[in-house]
Each structure stands twice: as C-alpha cells, then as structure tokens.
Amino acid sequence: MRRPKLLIAAAREAASRMRNRQGLSLDMLEEREEHLNISRRARAADYDVVQHVEVLARLLVARRAKA
C-alpha cells in the first residue's frame, strides 16, 4: 500500500519516541492501520491523521520488536 511520505516520516519520528510501550497486538495494529488507510483514501469525514500516525508508529515499534 502506498502512503504519503509525510505520514511515514511522522510515524517514524513518533516511533523513535515510543520505546517499549504496551499496546495492541501486531495483528490488531495492522487491521487498524488498514482501516485508517481505507478511510484516508476514501476521504472519510471521520479520518484522523493523528491516529494514523500513532498506529503506524506503533506498527514500526512492534515489527522491530518482533524481528
């Protein structure tokens, strides 16, 4: 999936500050990010870029921890 470069950059910045935070499982984070990405592409009124950045950041942290 393609995402805007600014969205990815913001997520990386947030991920660098998010060390070892407890949260959702990797599967749940991926589902949430997919939903947010669909909302972004559809230009849905309920889309929240801040939530999207937070979910992407948590995904980055979770994937690094899993690797």
N, CA, C and O atoms as a Tripos MOL2 file, in Angstrom:
@<TRIPOS>MOLECULE
protein
  268   267    67     0     0
PROTEIN
NO_CHARGES

@<TRIPOS>ATOM
      1 N           0.8370   -1.1850    0.0000 N.3       1 MET1
      2 CA          0.0000    0.0000    0.0000 C.3       1 MET1
      3 C           0.8800    1.2460    0.0000 C.2       1 MET1
      4 O           1.8870    1.3120    0.7040 O.2       1 MET1
      5 N           0.4910    2.2040   -0.7800 N.am      2 ARG2
      6 CA          1.2340    3.4630   -0.7990 C.3       2 ARG2
      7 C           0.6430    4.4140    0.2240 C.2       2 ARG2
      8 O          -0.5740    4.5390    0.3620 O.2       2 ARG2
      9 N           1.5330    5.0750    0.9310 N.am      3 ARG3
     10 CA          1.1330    6.0700    1.9230 C.3       3 ARG3
     11 C           1.9270    7.3340    1.6500 C.2       3 ARG3
     12 O           3.0420    7.2610    1.1330 O.2       3 ARG3
     13 N           1.3720    8.4940    1.9870 N.am      4 PRO4
     14 CA          2.1070    9.7410    1.7820 C.3       4 PRO4
     15 C           3.4210    9.7430    2.5680 C.2       4 PRO4
     16 O           3.4840    9.2540    3.6960 O.2       4 PRO4
     17 N           4.4650   10.3010    1.9540 N.am      5 LYS5
     18 CA          5.7880   10.3380    2.5870 C.3       5 LYS5
     19 C           5.7580   11.0820    3.9130 C.2       5 LYS5
     20 O           6.4420   10.6850    4.8570 O.2       5 LYS5
     21 N           4.9850   12.1450    4.0020 N.am      6 LEU6
     22 CA          4.8980   12.9120    5.2430 C.3       6 LEU6
     23 C           4.2790   12.0780    6.3630 C.2       6 LEU6
     24 O           4.6900   12.1890    7.5180 O.2       6 LEU6
     25 N           3.3070   11.2560    6.0330 N.am      7 LEU7
     26 CA          2.6730   10.3720    7.0150 C.3       7 LEU7
     27 C           3.6930    9.3670    7.5510 C.2       7 LEU7
     28 O           3.7450    9.1190    8.7550 O.2       7 LEU7
     29 N           4.4970    8.7920    6.6660 N.am      8 ILE8
     30 CA          5.5270    7.8310    7.0750 C.3       8 ILE8
     31 C           6.5940    8.5180    7.9130 C.2       8 ILE8
     32 O           7.0330    7.9660    8.9220 O.2       8 ILE8
     33 N           7.0190    9.7060    7.5180 N.am      9 ALA9
     34 CA          8.0440   10.4290    8.2790 C.3       9 ALA9
     35 C           7.5610   10.7530    9.6870 C.2       9 ALA9
     36 O           8.3150   10.6180   10.6500 O.2       9 ALA9
     37 N           6.3260   11.1740    9.8060 N.am     10 ALA10
     38 CA          5.7720   11.4770   11.1300 C.3      10 ALA10
     39 C           5.6800   10.2140   11.9780 C.2      10 ALA10
     40 O           5.9390   10.2500   13.1810 O.2      10 ALA10
     41 N           5.3160    9.1120   11.3620 N.am     11 ALA11
     42 CA          5.2250    7.8430   12.0930 C.3      11 ALA11
     43 C           6.5950    7.3920   12.5740 C.2      11 ALA11
     44 O           6.7270    6.8960   13.6940 O.2      11 ALA11
     45 N           7.6110    7.5580   11.7450 N.am     12 ARG12
     46 CA          8.9690    7.1770   12.1620 C.3      12 ARG12
     47 C           9.4390    8.0330   13.3270 C.2      12 ARG12
     48 O          10.0630    7.5300   14.2620 O.2      12 ARG12
     49 N           9.1440    9.3080   13.2720 N.am     13 GLU13
     50 CA          9.5180   10.2110   14.3680 C.3      13 GLU13
     51 C           8.8210    9.7950   15.6610 C.2      13 GLU13
     52 O           9.4480    9.7350   16.7180 O.2      13 GLU13
     53 N           7.5350    9.5120   15.5720 N.am     14 ALA14
     54 CA          6.7890    9.0880   16.7640 C.3      14 ALA14
     55 C           7.2960    7.7400   17.2690 C.2      14 ALA14
     56 O           7.3730    7.5220   18.4780 O.2      14 ALA14
     57 N           7.6410    6.8420   16.3590 N.am     15 ALA15
     58 CA          8.1380    5.5170   16.7520 C.3      15 ALA15
     59 C           9.4450    5.6250   17.5180 C.2      15 ALA15
     60 O           9.6960    4.8500   18.4410 O.2      15 ALA15
     61 N          10.2680    6.5730   17.1400 N.am     16 SER16
     62 CA         11.5460    6.7280   17.8320 C.3      16 SER16
     63 C          11.3500    7.1670   19.2810 C.2      16 SER16
     64 O          12.2300    6.9710   20.1190 O.2      16 SER16
     65 N          10.1950    7.7610   19.5700 N.am     17 ARG17
     66 CA          9.8990    8.2020   20.9380 C.3      17 ARG17
     67 C           9.0510    7.2080   21.7200 C.2      17 ARG17
     68 O           8.7760    7.4380   22.8970 O.2      17 ARG17
     69 N           8.6340    6.1220   21.1070 N.am     18 MET18
     70 CA          7.6650    5.2090   21.7000 C.3      18 MET18
     71 C           8.2480    3.9360   22.2690 C.2      18 MET18
     72 O           7.5690    2.9130   22.1710 O.2      18 MET18
     73 N           9.3440    3.8910   22.8090 N.am     19 ARG19
     74 CA         10.0120    2.6480   23.1990 C.3      19 ARG19
     75 C           9.2340    1.8360   24.2240 C.2      19 ARG19
     76 O           8.7710    2.3590   25.2380 O.2      19 ARG19
     77 N           9.1020    0.5460   23.9360 N.am     20 ASN20
     78 CA          8.5410   -0.4530   24.8600 C.3      20 ASN20
     79 C           7.1850   -0.0900   25.4540 C.2      20 ASN20
     80 O           6.9220   -0.3920   26.6180 O.2      20 ASN20
     81 N           6.3550    0.5270   24.7030 N.am     21 ARG21
     82 CA          5.0150    0.8620   25.1800 C.3      21 ARG21
     83 C           4.1000   -0.3360   25.0170 C.2      21 ARG21
     84 O           4.1120   -0.9950   23.9770 O.2      21 ARG21
     85 N           3.3160   -0.6180   26.0270 N.am     22 GLN22
     86 CA          2.3590   -1.7210   25.9300 C.3      22 GLN22
     87 C           1.1960   -1.2650   25.0600 C.2      22 GLN22
     88 O           0.8330   -0.0880   25.0660 O.2      22 GLN22
     89 N           0.6240   -2.1800   24.3270 N.am     23 GLY23
     90 CA         -0.4920   -1.7830   23.4810 C.3      23 GLY23
     91 C          -1.1320   -2.9650   22.7910 C.2      23 GLY23
     92 O          -1.1600   -4.0750   23.3230 O.2      23 GLY23
     93 N          -1.6390   -2.7180   21.6160 N.am     24 LEU24
     94 CA         -2.3590   -3.7200   20.8510 C.3      24 LEU24
     95 C          -1.4020   -4.7180   20.2090 C.2      24 LEU24
     96 O          -0.2150   -4.4380   20.0420 O.2      24 LEU24
     97 N          -1.9300   -5.8810   19.8550 N.am     25 SER25
     98 CA         -1.1210   -6.8930   19.1740 C.3      25 SER25
     99 C          -0.8080   -6.4210   17.7540 C.2      25 SER25
    100 O          -1.4470   -5.5110   17.2260 O.2      25 SER25
    101 N           0.1810   -7.0580   17.1610 N.am     26 LEU26
    102 CA          0.5910   -6.7080   15.8080 C.3      26 LEU26
    103 C          -0.5650   -6.8770   14.8210 C.2      26 LEU26
    104 O          -0.7690   -6.0280   13.9530 O.2      26 LEU26
    105 N          -1.3170   -7.9620   14.9490 N.am     27 ASP27
    106 CA         -2.4580   -8.1970   14.0510 C.3      27 ASP27
    107 C          -3.5120   -7.1020   14.1830 C.2      27 ASP27
    108 O          -4.0440   -6.6170   13.1840 O.2      27 ASP27
    109 N          -3.8080   -6.7190   15.4160 N.am     28 MET28
    110 CA         -4.8130   -5.6730   15.6380 C.3      28 MET28
    111 C          -4.3300   -4.3320   15.0930 C.2      28 MET28
    112 O          -5.1150   -3.5680   14.5310 O.2      28 MET28
    113 N          -3.0430   -4.0470   15.2590 N.am     29 LEU29
    114 CA         -2.4820   -2.8050   14.7280 C.3      29 LEU29
    115 C          -2.5510   -2.7890   13.2060 C.2      29 LEU29
    116 O          -2.8780   -1.7610   12.6120 O.2      29 LEU29
    117 N          -2.2460   -3.9130   12.5730 N.am     30 GLU30
    118 CA         -2.3130   -3.9860   11.1110 C.3      30 GLU30
    119 C          -3.7390   -3.7930   10.6080 C.2      30 GLU30
    120 O          -3.9570   -3.1130    9.6050 O.2      30 GLU30
    121 N          -4.7050   -4.3840   11.2940 N.am     31 GLU31
    122 CA         -6.1120   -4.2020   10.9130 C.3      31 GLU31
    123 C          -6.5350   -2.7440   11.0680 C.2      31 GLU31
    124 O          -7.2140   -2.1910   10.2030 O.2      31 GLU31
    125 N          -6.1300   -2.1280   12.1760 N.am     32 ARG32
    126 CA         -6.4820   -0.7210   12.4280 C.3      32 ARG32
    127 C          -5.8510    0.1850   11.3760 C.2      32 ARG32
    128 O          -6.4950    1.1160   10.8920 O.2      32 ARG32
    129 N          -4.5920   -0.0810   11.0200 N.am     33 GLU33
    130 CA         -3.9090    0.7380   10.0230 C.3      33 GLU33
    131 C          -4.5610    0.5770    8.6610 C.2      33 GLU33
    132 O          -4.7020    1.5500    7.9190 O.2      33 GLU33
    133 N          -4.9600   -0.6470    8.3260 N.am     34 GLU34
    134 CA         -5.6430   -0.8890    7.0560 C.3      34 GLU34
    135 C          -6.9570   -0.1030    6.9970 C.2      34 GLU34
    136 O          -7.2780    0.5090    5.9780 O.2      34 GLU34
    137 N          -7.7060   -0.1260    8.0900 N.am     35 HIS35
    138 CA         -8.9620    0.6240    8.1580 C.3      35 HIS35
    139 C          -8.6980    2.1260    7.9920 C.2      35 HIS35
    140 O          -9.4080    2.8030    7.2470 O.2      35 HIS35
    141 N          -7.6860    2.6420    8.6800 N.am     36 LEU36
    142 CA         -7.3640    4.0660    8.5730 C.3      36 LEU36
    143 C          -6.9050    4.4250    7.1640 C.2      36 LEU36
    144 O          -7.2350    5.4990    6.6610 O.2      36 LEU36
    145 N          -6.1540    3.5420    6.5280 N.am     37 ASN37
    146 CA         -5.6910    3.8050    5.1740 C.3      37 ASN37
    147 C          -6.8610    3.8410    4.1940 C.2      37 ASN37
    148 O          -6.8860    4.6690    3.2840 O.2      37 ASN37
    149 N          -7.8200    2.9520    4.3800 N.am     38 ILE38
    150 CA         -9.0230    2.9530    3.5410 C.3      38 ILE38
    151 C          -9.8070    4.2490    3.7530 C.2      38 ILE38
    152 O         -10.2860    4.8500    2.7920 O.2      38 ILE38
    153 N          -9.9350    4.6730    4.9990 N.am     39 SER39
    154 CA        -10.6380    5.9260    5.3020 C.3      39 SER39
    155 C          -9.9330    7.1220    4.6780 C.2      39 SER39
    156 O         -10.5780    8.0350    4.1640 O.2      39 SER39
    157 N          -8.5870    7.1110    4.7280 N.am     40 ARG40
    158 CA         -7.8130    8.2140    4.1400 C.3      40 ARG40
    159 C          -8.0460    8.2800    2.6410 C.2      40 ARG40
    160 O          -8.2950    9.3540    2.0930 O.2      40 ARG40
    161 N          -7.9660    7.1170    1.9690 N.am     41 ARG41
    162 CA         -8.1530    7.0990    0.5220 C.3      41 ARG41
    163 C          -9.5680    7.4900    0.1210 C.2      41 ARG41
    164 O          -9.7740    8.0870   -0.9360 O.2      41 ARG41
    165 N         -10.5440    7.1540    0.9640 N.am     42 ALA42
    166 CA        -11.9410    7.4940    0.6810 C.3      42 ALA42
    167 C         -12.2730    8.9240    1.1030 C.2      42 ALA42
    168 O         -13.3810    9.4070    0.8700 O.2      42 ALA42
    169 N         -11.3070    9.5920    1.7240 N.am     43 ARG43
    170 CA        -11.5040   10.9550    2.2470 C.3      43 ARG43
    171 C         -12.6990   11.0120    3.1950 C.2      43 ARG43
    172 O         -13.5180   11.9300    3.1380 O.2      43 ARG43
    173 N         -12.7740   10.0150    4.0630 N.am     44 ALA44
    174 CA        -13.8750    9.9220    5.0250 C.3      44 ALA44
    175 C         -13.8010   11.0580    6.0350 C.2      44 ALA44
    176 O         -12.7190   11.5080    6.4120 O.2      44 ALA44
    177 N         -14.9600   11.5060    6.4600 N.am     45 ALA45
    178 CA        -15.0360   12.6150    7.4130 C.3      45 ALA45
    179 C         -14.4640   12.2370    8.7760 C.2      45 ALA45
    180 O         -13.9770   13.1000    9.5060 O.2      45 ALA45
    181 N         -14.5210   10.9560    9.1190 N.am     46 ASP46
    182 CA        -14.0340   10.5280   10.4360 C.3      46 ASP46
    183 C         -12.5440   10.1710   10.4450 C.2      46 ASP46
    184 O         -12.0280    9.7360   11.4740 O.2      46 ASP46
    185 N         -11.8420   10.3480    9.3130 N.am     47 TYR47
    186 CA        -10.4120   10.0370    9.2500 C.3      47 TYR47
    187 C          -9.6300   11.0150   10.1210 C.2      47 TYR47
    188 O          -9.8570   12.2240   10.0810 O.2      47 TYR47
    189 N          -8.6980   10.4620   10.9150 N.am     48 ASP48
    190 CA         -7.8730   11.2840   11.8050 C.3      48 ASP48
    191 C          -6.4060   10.9820   11.5310 C.2      48 ASP48
    192 O          -5.9240    9.8890   11.8310 O.2      48 ASP48
    193 N          -5.7010   11.9510   10.9630 N.am     49 VAL49
    194 CA         -4.3020   11.7480   10.6050 C.3      49 VAL49
    195 C          -3.4380   11.4860   11.8400 C.2      49 VAL49
    196 O          -2.4540   10.7520   11.7520 O.2      49 VAL49
    197 N          -3.7830   12.0640   12.9710 N.am     50 VAL50
    198 CA         -3.0130   11.8440   14.2000 C.3      50 VAL50
    199 C          -3.1120   10.3820   14.6300 C.2      50 VAL50
    200 O          -2.1110    9.7790   15.0180 O.2      50 VAL50
    201 N          -4.3040    9.8160   14.5640 N.am     51 GLN51
    202 CA         -4.4710    8.3950   14.8920 C.3      51 GLN51
    203 C          -3.6890    7.5210   13.9230 C.2      51 GLN51
    204 O          -3.0970    6.5180   14.3210 O.2      51 GLN51
    205 N          -3.6890    7.9040   12.6510 N.am     52 HIS52
    206 CA         -2.9860    7.1220   11.6400 C.3      52 HIS52
    207 C          -1.4820    7.1310   11.9210 C.2      52 HIS52
    208 O          -0.8270    6.0930   11.8380 O.2      52 HIS52
    209 N          -0.9450    8.2870   12.2490 N.am     53 VAL53
    210 CA          0.4800    8.3870   12.5790 C.3      53 VAL53
    211 C           0.7980    7.5370   13.8020 C.2      53 VAL53
    212 O           1.8050    6.8310   13.8240 O.2      53 VAL53
    213 N          -0.0550    7.6030   14.8170 N.am     54 GLU54
    214 CA          0.1740    6.8250   16.0410 C.3      54 GLU54
    215 C           0.1560    5.3220   15.7570 C.2      54 GLU54
    216 O           1.0060    4.5870   16.2600 O.2      54 GLU54
    217 N          -0.7980    4.8690   14.9630 N.am     55 VAL55
    218 CA         -0.8860    3.4430   14.6400 C.3      55 VAL55
    219 C           0.3220    3.0090   13.8160 C.2      55 VAL55
    220 O           0.8820    1.9410   14.0630 O.2      55 VAL55
    221 N           0.7290    3.8160   12.8430 N.am     56 LEU56
    222 CA          1.9100    3.4770   12.0490 C.3      56 LEU56
    223 C           3.1580    3.4190   12.9250 C.2      56 LEU56
    224 O           3.9960    2.5330   12.7570 O.2      56 LEU56
    225 N           3.2790    4.3530   13.8500 N.am     57 ALA57
    226 CA          4.4290    4.3610   14.7560 C.3      57 ALA57
    227 C           4.4430    3.1060   15.6180 C.2      57 ALA57
    228 O           5.4910    2.4850   15.7980 O.2      57 ALA57
    229 N           3.2980    2.7340   16.1450 N.am     58 ARG58
    230 CA          3.2190    1.5170   16.9680 C.3      58 ARG58
    231 C           3.5310    0.2680   16.1410 C.2      58 ARG58
    232 O           4.1470   -0.6740   16.6380 O.2      58 ARG58
    233 N           3.1030    0.2690   14.8810 N.am     59 LEU59
    234 CA          3.4220   -0.8490   13.9960 C.3      59 LEU59
    235 C           4.9290   -0.9580   13.7810 C.2      59 LEU59
    236 O           5.4900   -2.0520   13.8300 O.2      59 LEU59
    237 N           5.5760    0.1700   13.5440 N.am     60 LEU60
    238 CA          7.0280    0.1590   13.3630 C.3      60 LEU60
    239 C           7.7270   -0.4080   14.5870 C.2      60 LEU60
    240 O           8.6250   -1.2410   14.4680 O.2      60 LEU60
    241 N           7.3150    0.0420   15.7580 N.am     61 VAL61
    242 CA          7.9150   -0.4330   17.0050 C.3      61 VAL61
    243 C           7.6500   -1.9270   17.1880 C.2      61 VAL61
    244 O           8.5590   -2.6780   17.5410 O.2      61 VAL61
    245 N           6.4150   -2.3580   16.9510 N.am     62 ALA62
    246 CA          6.0500   -3.7660   17.1310 C.3      62 ALA62
    247 C           6.7960   -4.6660   16.1510 C.2      62 ALA62
    248 O           7.2320   -5.7580   16.5160 O.2      62 ALA62
    249 N           6.9420   -4.2160   14.9270 N.am     63 ARG63
    250 CA          7.6440   -5.0270   13.9240 C.3      63 ARG63
    251 C           9.1310   -5.1320   14.2480 C.2      63 ARG63
    252 O           9.7370   -6.1870   14.0620 O.2      63 ARG63
    253 N           9.7110   -4.0480   14.7290 N.am     64 ARG64
    254 CA         11.1270   -4.0950   15.1210 C.3      64 ARG64
    255 C          11.3260   -5.0160   16.3140 C.2      64 ARG64
    256 O          12.3200   -5.7390   16.3810 O.2      64 ARG64
    257 N          10.3930   -4.9960   17.2520 N.am     65 ALA65
    258 CA         10.4990   -5.8500   18.4380 C.3      65 ALA65
    259 C          10.3550   -7.3220   18.0570 C.2      65 ALA65
    260 O          10.9850   -8.1890   18.6630 O.2      65 ALA65
    261 N           9.5290   -7.6000   17.0560 N.am     66 LYS66
    262 CA          9.2870   -8.9750   16.6280 C.3      66 LYS66
    263 C          10.4780   -9.5310   15.8550 C.2      66 LYS66
    264 O          10.7660  -10.7260   15.9270 O.2      66 LYS66
    265 N          11.1640   -8.6720   15.1210 N.am     67 ALA67
    266 CA         12.2860   -9.1180   14.2630 C.3      67 ALA67
    267 C          13.4990   -9.5530   15.0390 C.2      67 ALA67
    268 O          14.5030   -9.9470   14.4460 O.2      67 ALA67
@<TRIPOS>BOND
     1     1     2 1
     2     2     3 1
     3     3     4 2
     4     3     5 am
     5     5     6 1
     6     6     7 1
     7     7     8 2
     8     7     9 am
     9     9    10 1
    10    10    11 1
    11    11    12 2
    12    11    13 am
    13    13    14 1
    14    14    15 1
    15    15    16 2
    16    15    17 am
    17    17    18 1
    18    18    19 1
    19    19    20 2
    20    19    21 am
    21    21    22 1
    22    22    23 1
    23    23    24 2
    24    23    25 am
    25    25    26 1
    26    26    27 1
    27    27    28 2
    28    27    29 am
    29    29    30 1
    30    30    31 1
    31    31    32 2
    32    31    33 am
    33    33    34 1
    34    34    35 1
    35    35    36 2
    36    35    37 am
    37    37    38 1
    38    38    39 1
    39    39    40 2
    40    39    41 am
    41    41    42 1
    42    42    43 1
    43    43    44 2
    44    43    45 am
    45    45    46 1
    46    46    47 1
    47    47    48 2
    48    47    49 am
    49    49    50 1
    50    50    51 1
    51    51    52 2
    52    51    53 am
    53    53    54 1
    54    54    55 1
    55    55    56 2
    56    55    57 am
    57    57    58 1
    58    58    59 1
    59    59    60 2
    60    59    61 am
    61    61    62 1
    62    62    63 1
    63    63    64 2
    64    63    65 am
    65    65    66 1
    66    66    67 1
    67    67    68 2
    68    67    69 am
    69    69    70 1
    70    70    71 1
    71    71    72 2
    72    71    73 am
    73    73    74 1
    74    74    75 1
    75    75    76 2
    76    75    77 am
    77    77    78 1
    78    78    79 1
    79    79    80 2
    80    79    81 am
    81    81    82 1
    82    82    83 1
    83    83    84 2
    84    83    85 am
    85    85    86 1
    86    86    87 1
    87    87    88 2
    88    87    89 am
    89    89    90 1
    90    90    91 1
    91    91    92 2
    92    91    93 am
    93    93    94 1
    94    94    95 1
    95    95    96 2
    96    95    97 am
    97    97    98 1
    98    98    99 1
    99    99   100 2
   100    99   101 am
   101   101   102 1
   102   102   103 1
   103   103   104 2
   104   103   105 am
   105   105   106 1
   106   106   107 1
   107   107   108 2
   108   107   109 am
   109   109   110 1
   110   110   111 1
   111   111   112 2
   112   111   113 am
   113   113   114 1
   114   114   115 1
   115   115   116 2
   116   115   117 am
   117   117   118 1
   118   118   119 1
   119   119   120 2
   120   119   121 am
   121   121   122 1
   122   122   123 1
   123   123   124 2
   124   123   125 am
   125   125   126 1
   126   126   127 1
   127   127   128 2
   128   127   129 am
   129   129   130 1
   130   130   131 1
   131   131   132 2
   132   131   133 am
   133   133   134 1
   134   134   135 1
   135   135   136 2
   136   135   137 am
   137   137   138 1
   138   138   139 1
   139   139   140 2
   140   139   141 am
   141   141   142 1
   142   142   143 1
   143   143   144 2
   144   143   145 am
   145   145   146 1
   146   146   147 1
   147   147   148 2
   148   147   149 am
   149   149   150 1
   150   150   151 1
   151   151   152 2
   152   151   153 am
   153   153   154 1
   154   154   155 1
   155   155   156 2
   156   155   157 am
   157   157   158 1
   158   158   159 1
   159   159   160 2
   160   159   161 am
   161   161   162 1
   162   162   163 1
   163   163   164 2
   164   163   165 am
   165   165   166 1
   166   166   167 1
   167   167   168 2
   168   167   169 am
   169   169   170 1
   170   170   171 1
   171   171   172 2
   172   171   173 am
   173   173   174 1
   174   174   175 1
   175   175   176 2
   176   175   177 am
   177   177   178 1
   178   178   179 1
   179   179   180 2
   180   179   181 am
   181   181   182 1
   182   182   183 1
   183   183   184 2
   184   183   185 am
   185   185   186 1
   186   186   187 1
   187   187   188 2
   188   187   189 am
   189   189   190 1
   190   190   191 1
   191   191   192 2
   192   191   193 am
   193   193   194 1
   194   194   195 1
   195   195   196 2
   196   195   197 am
   197   197   198 1
   198   198   199 1
   199   199   200 2
   200   199   201 am
   201   201   202 1
   202   202   203 1
   203   203   204 2
   204   203   205 am
   205   205   206 1
   206   206   207 1
   207   207   208 2
   208   207   209 am
   209   209   210 1
   210   210   211 1
   211   211   212 2
   212   211   213 am
   213   213   214 1
   214   214   215 1
   215   215   216 2
   216   215   217 am
   217   217   218 1
   218   218   219 1
   219   219   220 2
   220   219   221 am
   221   221   222 1
   222   222   223 1
   223   223   224 2
   224   223   225 am
   225   225   226 1
   226   226   227 1
   227   227   228 2
   228   227   229 am
   229   229   230 1
   230   230   231 1
   231   231   232 2
   232   231   233 am
   233   233   234 1
   234   234   235 1
   235   235   236 2
   236   235   237 am
   237   237   238 1
   238   238   239 1
   239   239   240 2
   240   239   241 am
   241   241   242 1
   242   242   243 1
   243   243   244 2
   244   243   245 am
   245   245   246 1
   246   246   247 1
   247   247   248 2
   248   247   249 am
   249   249   250 1
   250   250   251 1
   251   251   252 2
   252   251   253 am
   253   253   254 1
   254   254   255 1
   255   255   256 2
   256   255   257 am
   257   257   258 1
   258   258   259 1
   259   259   260 2
   260   259   261 am
   261   261   262 1
   262   262   263 1
   263   263   264 2
   264   263   265 am
   265   265   266 1
   266   266   267 1
   267   267   268 2
@<TRIPOS>SUBSTRUCTURE
     1 MET1         2 RESIDUE 1 A MET
     2 ARG2         6 RESIDUE 1 A ARG
     3 ARG3        10 RESIDUE 1 A ARG
     4 PRO4        14 RESIDUE 1 A PRO
     5 LYS5        18 RESIDUE 1 A LYS
     6 LEU6        22 RESIDUE 1 A LEU
     7 LEU7        26 RESIDUE 1 A LEU
     8 ILE8        30 RESIDUE 1 A ILE
     9 ALA9        34 RESIDUE 1 A ALA
    10 ALA10       38 RESIDUE 1 A ALA
    11 ALA11       42 RESIDUE 1 A ALA
    12 ARG12       46 RESIDUE 1 A ARG
    13 GLU13       50 RESIDUE 1 A GLU
    14 ALA14       54 RESIDUE 1 A ALA
    15 ALA15       58 RESIDUE 1 A ALA
    16 SER16       62 RESIDUE 1 A SER
    17 ARG17       66 RESIDUE 1 A ARG
    18 MET18       70 RESIDUE 1 A MET
    19 ARG19       74 RESIDUE 1 A ARG
    20 ASN20       78 RESIDUE 1 A ASN
    21 ARG21       82 RESIDUE 1 A ARG
    22 GLN22       86 RESIDUE 1 A GLN
    23 GLY23       90 RESIDUE 1 A GLY
    24 LEU24       94 RESIDUE 1 A LEU
    25 SER25       98 RESIDUE 1 A SER
    26 LEU26      102 RESIDUE 1 A LEU
    27 ASP27      106 RESIDUE 1 A ASP
    28 MET28      110 RESIDUE 1 A MET
    29 LEU29      114 RESIDUE 1 A LEU
    30 GLU30      118 RESIDUE 1 A GLU
    31 GLU31      122 RESIDUE 1 A GLU
    32 ARG32      126 RESIDUE 1 A ARG
    33 GLU33      130 RESIDUE 1 A GLU
    34 GLU34      134 RESIDUE 1 A GLU
    35 HIS35      138 RESIDUE 1 A HIS
    36 LEU36      142 RESIDUE 1 A LEU
    37 ASN37      146 RESIDUE 1 A ASN
    38 ILE38      150 RESIDUE 1 A ILE
    39 SER39      154 RESIDUE 1 A SER
    40 ARG40      158 RESIDUE 1 A ARG
    41 ARG41      162 RESIDUE 1 A ARG
    42 ALA42      166 RESIDUE 1 A ALA
    43 ARG43      170 RESIDUE 1 A ARG
    44 ALA44      174 RESIDUE 1 A ALA
    45 ALA45      178 RESIDUE 1 A ALA
    46 ASP46      182 RESIDUE 1 A ASP
    47 TYR47      186 RESIDUE 1 A TYR
    48 ASP48      190 RESIDUE 1 A ASP
    49 VAL49      194 RESIDUE 1 A VAL
    50 VAL50      198 RESIDUE 1 A VAL
    51 GLN51      202 RESIDUE 1 A GLN
    52 HIS52      206 RESIDUE 1 A HIS
    53 VAL53      210 RESIDUE 1 A VAL
    54 GLU54      214 RESIDUE 1 A GLU
    55 VAL55      218 RESIDUE 1 A VAL
    56 LEU56      222 RESIDUE 1 A LEU
    57 ALA57      226 RESIDUE 1 A ALA
    58 ARG58      230 RESIDUE 1 A ARG
    59 LEU59      234 RESIDUE 1 A LEU
    60 LEU60      238 RESIDUE 1 A LEU
    61 VAL61      242 RESIDUE 1 A VAL
    62 ALA62      246 RESIDUE 1 A ALA
    63 ARG63      250 RESIDUE 1 A ARG
    64 ARG64      254 RESIDUE 1 A ARG
    65 ALA65      258 RESIDUE 1 A ALA
    66 LYS66      262 RESIDUE 1 A LYS
    67 ALA67      266 RESIDUE 1 A ALA
